[in-house]
Amino acid sequence: MDLQLTSLFIGQADNPSVGAPSQTPTDEGDTGTVAPGTGGAGTPTPTNPLGSFYIFIPLLLIMVFMIWTSSSAQRKEKKKRESMLGSLKRHDRVQTIGGLIGSVVEIKDSEVVLKVDEANNIKMRFAKSAVQQVLSEGDGDEATSK
């Protein structure tokens, strides 16, 4: 009895049409169900060892491509910023992250001194990383500076 119920449920999982109204054993001892792992004609159906993993492969490839693209864009931007900070020189007109605009007076390893007011000769010291962009490049003539 348990064997018939088990094979009935297995048969319904493999083939929804099996077990429709009623399955009674025939005179030959046939239960009317198909053995698990067979395709109905007695031939085994191929099983995929990875299951539905193949559905996710295109999604994974797209994600890897997006991550690689964004990281390469960040590396490119970082190199551009490093070259801009490395090429700072006296008399360059720069803008800081805070919005101050001034002319470079002195450059040290990690600091830069900007002259922000010509009339009152006001100078301010900033971290070199605070420079956002170079507005105009100076002529590099140090003899004209006082």
N, C-alpha and C positions, 0 to 999 in steps of 0.2 A: 504494500500500500504506500509506504513512504517512498519507495523507488519510483512509483508511478507519479506521485505529486512532484518529486524533485525533477524528474525528466519532463514533466509538463511545464514547470517554471523555466527550465533551461531552454526548452523548445520555444517558449513564448519570447524569451529574450533574444534568441537567435533569429527567429522568424515570426513576426507578429501574426501571420495568418494561421500558424499552427496553434491548435487548441481553441479554435473559434467556438463552435457550439459545444461539442462533447467529443472526447476521444476515448473510445473504449477499445480494449484489446480485441484483436481479431482471433480467429480460430488457430492461426499459425503461431500465436504468441507475440505478435507485433504490437507494440504499445502505441504506434502512430506518431511517435516523435522522432526527431532527427538527433543523432548522437552529437554531443558537443564537439566542435572542432571540425565538423564535416560540412561540406557545402550542399548537402541534400542528396547528392548522388553517390555518397559514400566516399568522395574525394576530400581530403583535408583542405581546409581553407588556409591560405597563408596568413600568418599573424605578423604584425609589425612589432618588433621588439621595443622600439622607441615610442610607440603609441602615437599620440597626436603632437609630438614634439616638432614635427616637420612644419606644422602650421606657424610656429613661432620663429622659425629661422629667418624669414624676410623681415619680421619686426625687429629681431635682434640685429640684423645687418643694418637696418635703417638707424637704429639707436647708436650703434658703433660709429657709423658715418657722421651722425650729427655731433657726437662727442668729439670726434677727431677734428671736424670742421671748426667747432667753437674753440677748441684748445689751440689749433693752429692760428686762428685769428687773434687770440689773446697773446700768443708768443710774438706775432708780427707787431701788434700794438706796443708790447713791452720793449721790443728792440727799437722801434721808432722813438719811443719816449727816452730810452737810454741814450740813443745817439743825439737827440735834441739836448738833453742835459749835459752830455759830454762835449758838445760843440759850443757851449755858452762861452762868451768872451766879453771883455769890457765894452761898454757903450751899446750893448744890445738892449733893445727896448723889449721888456717882458711883462707878462701879466701873471699874477699869482693866482692860486686857487681861490683865495678870498676876494679877488677882483682888483687888487691894487696894481697899478701900472707904474713902472719905474724903469730907470736905466741902470744897468749893471755897473757897479763901481769896483767891486772886489769879489774875487771868487776863491773860496777855500775848498777843502776836500768835500765837506758836506754842508757848507754854508755859502750864502751869497749875500752881498750887501747891495741894496738898491737905493738909488737916489730918487725919492718920490716927489720932492718939491724943489724946483730949480731956484726959485726966488729966496727961500729961507734956508736952502741947502740942508734939507732934512734927509737923513739916511736911515734906513731900517735894515736889520739883519733878519734873514729868513733861512729856513732849511732849503737846501737845493731841491729837494723833492716837492717843495711848495710852488715851484715855477710850473705854470700850466702850459704856457705857449710863448713862443718868441714872436713878437709883433713885427719888429724890424731889426735887421742886423746892423750893428755899428760898423764904422769904418776901420776899427782896430787901431787907430792912431792914438797912441798913449801920450804923445807929447802935448796934445791939446788939453788933456785933463789936468785939473789942479788938485 
